[in-house]
């Protein structure tokens, strides 16, 4: 049984960025492409061992190398994205990004044949069969396993604002869902998803991992798909809540914020700060507000006695942590609002075109 180790947690503050994308045809419609891009042809050097696919034959994932210096994140992200676009172009495909592709009708699209995914489809059935989602996953290295678990617990409070800022998936299966992030709602219909309960320490998390594998609740530890988790292989805290983004500046704003949060919480852990008690129901309510309203969300405060707009949260966090990317992200039109505007003005063809990666 392959389970994680404390020894994996050895580096503090490193970065890794995983992005999920859609393989599309010349008109921007989803099309099966993983046989050509992954199995049939060797990817270019930047993508070697950093390119994989997801559940469907039109979903693909990239991973940056380990980023030792956060200031290098833009260069690494650009290098990987450019290589992916070039690789796709060389084989007659294009690449799109959003939390959901508006033209992806899951009943008409083929699933991947990898045994891991076939086993998931057999075990989970309908919720996984329709899972055409694409996310952005941010890894931040932490140099102690208990510290990583403590940080993951504390990050739960910040996940709804991160989701609201990234909300980029109003359309699913060809129609407007009325949500800002329909991806978040569709994905949390799977088992072992959403905002997790807190874990006492790393040993408690590892016992849970082991129990889930031993009871055949999951096939491997990677199937604990929570919005945040200590990654027991990479030695990171992994934030999995954001929608995928076509615009790299939006990706980097989220990465900057997550990285700053982890470093701040690491200092609080070192200072012996006691974490505040959080009701799971309150976290779930704030996540619902994020997926429903996106940039227009107002979140219930820790006291439960009032609400605070996302814009106020953003201003406070930028001032507290010394970041500015999420302020620019908030001040700009949200991904969901932009998609709706483009769809209203130009229909599905214009919307598909707007989601394409150019480099």
C-alpha angles and dihedrals in degrees: 000000000000107000130160129265136215087235091072090071101080109120129064124212101001119141138222126177124201118189129187118209141178125244108221139175128245091282092051095253119141113262136173107264111145094097090061099035100041112015105025102044134032110247119232118272099269089057099045106124088356100083125078139146135241135218099305128053090242097052120090135176135208130194127199119226117259106293109214095182118043089213088069094058095098094051093048094046092048092048093052094044094048091050091050094050092047092047091050093046092051089059099042100265139112130211128232133185135204136114087265129008107238093217097046107114102185097205090062098046128085124240122228116262098222107131092236091060095041088055091050092050091050094048101039100030120179100016091054095040090063097040102122092150128137124198144182115236121195121198122197119186118238123191099215130047097219090047090052091052092048091049092049089053092052094044090064090082091057098048098086094056090047090052092047092052092049097041103139109146116081094142126068130170090356101307140088108257096196088239128111091218111024086163091069092052094046093046095049089059085076119087119262096025138116128050108335128221116257121273120219093225142326094285089057091052092047091050088052091049091051094046093052092052095043093051090049090240086132132016095223139358091262088073092072091100099179121153089250131015142158102254103225095196102044096036093234143116105247121205109199103169104097125097116241115266134211093201111076091205089063091050092050093048090056092044091051091051096046091048092050091048093052093049091048092049091047088059091048090051090051089051090056095245114176113232116238118245113257127192113227089221091060092050090050092050092053091047089052090051089051095050093044102043107018110186090007094059123126115200130216109244124238090261091054090225101106144000135249127207120242090243091060091048090051094050092049094048094047091051093044098046102029096240128132108180096088091051089058089045092052094045091054122075111278120253091244094050091046092052092050092049093050091047092050092049101039111009128229095321092059091043092053090049092052092058096056122114114233097188 
